[in-house]
Amino acid sequence: MKEEFNYKGERNNDLSSYSLIFKKIDGTWKISWMQRSQGTTDLSTWS
């Protein structure tokens, strides 16, 4: 995921990876766990 945001006054332009686990509760899928890993903005490393 490409993300651009400000954090504590600092501009960030990240490529991040997310891992999610879904759980079906009463017939509806819900996120039960999510983890974000910071990536790099150097696209050549994503080949």
Short mmCIF file of the C-alpha atoms (twelve columns), coordinates in Angstrom:
data_MODEL
# 
_entry.id   MODEL 
# 
loop_
_atom_site.group_PDB 
_atom_site.id 
_atom_site.type_symbol 
_atom_site.label_atom_id 
_atom_site.label_alt_id 
_atom_site.label_comp_id 
_atom_site.label_asym_id 
_atom_site.label_seq_id 
_atom_site.Cartn_x 
_atom_site.Cartn_y 
_atom_site.Cartn_z 
_atom_site.pdbx_PDB_model_num 
ATOM 1  C CA . MET A 1  0.000   0.000   0.000  1 
ATOM 2  C CA . LYS A 2  1.346   3.443   -0.873 1 
ATOM 3  C CA . GLU A 3  0.803   5.884   1.965  1 
ATOM 4  C CA . GLU A 4  1.492   9.604   2.225  1 
ATOM 5  C CA . PHE A 5  0.904   11.215  5.604  1 
ATOM 6  C CA . ASN A 6  2.262   13.567  8.277  1 
ATOM 7  C CA . TYR A 7  3.430   12.245  11.632 1 
ATOM 8  C CA . LYS A 8  4.581   14.640  14.338 1 
ATOM 9  C CA . GLY A 9  5.195   17.290  11.688 1 
ATOM 10 C CA . GLU A 10 7.280   14.975  9.489  1 
ATOM 11 C CA . ARG A 11 6.120   14.161  5.957  1 
ATOM 12 C CA . ASN A 12 6.095   10.410  5.200  1 
ATOM 13 C CA . ASN A 13 5.843   8.706   1.811  1 
ATOM 14 C CA . ASP A 14 5.888   4.953   2.472  1 
ATOM 15 C CA . LEU A 15 5.221   1.692   0.705  1 
ATOM 16 C CA . SER A 16 3.855   -0.623  3.374  1 
ATOM 17 C CA . SER A 17 2.715   -4.213  3.648  1 
ATOM 18 C CA . TYR A 18 -0.284  -5.293  5.686  1 
ATOM 19 C CA . SER A 19 -1.204  -8.707  7.057  1 
ATOM 20 C CA . LEU A 20 -4.789  -9.320  8.146  1 
ATOM 21 C CA . ILE A 21 -6.704  -12.198 9.689  1 
ATOM 22 C CA . PHE A 22 -10.459 -12.194 9.190  1 
ATOM 23 C CA . LYS A 23 -13.014 -13.955 11.376 1 
ATOM 24 C CA . LYS A 24 -16.624 -14.647 10.417 1 
ATOM 25 C CA . ILE A 25 -18.894 -13.552 13.257 1 
ATOM 26 C CA . ASP A 26 -22.669 -14.028 12.935 1 
ATOM 27 C CA . GLY A 27 -22.348 -14.302 9.146  1 
ATOM 28 C CA . THR A 28 -20.250 -11.122 8.761  1 
ATOM 29 C CA . TRP A 29 -16.493 -11.114 8.038  1 
ATOM 30 C CA . LYS A 30 -14.588 -8.875  10.464 1 
ATOM 31 C CA . ILE A 31 -10.906 -8.081  10.915 1 
ATOM 32 C CA . SER A 32 -9.671  -9.868  14.033 1 
ATOM 33 C CA . TRP A 33 -5.972  -8.944  13.660 1 
ATOM 34 C CA . MET A 34 -3.946  -6.520  11.520 1 
ATOM 35 C CA . GLN A 35 -0.224  -5.767  11.317 1 
ATOM 36 C CA . ARG A 36 1.550   -3.081  9.284  1 
ATOM 37 C CA . SER A 37 5.153   -3.402  8.154  1 
ATOM 38 C CA . GLN A 38 6.959   -0.277  7.037  1 
ATOM 39 C CA . GLY A 39 8.386   -0.579  3.575  1 
ATOM 40 C CA . THR A 40 10.707  1.394   1.408  1 
ATOM 41 C CA . THR A 41 9.985   4.052   -1.179 1 
ATOM 42 C CA . ASP A 42 12.682  2.581   -3.419 1 
ATOM 43 C CA . LEU A 43 10.489  0.765   -5.961 1 
ATOM 44 C CA . SER A 44 13.456  -1.128  -7.432 1 
ATOM 45 C CA . THR A 45 13.527  -3.289  -4.269 1 
ATOM 46 C CA . TRP A 46 9.954   -4.475  -5.034 1 
ATOM 47 C CA . SER A 47 10.889  -6.243  -8.301 1 
# 
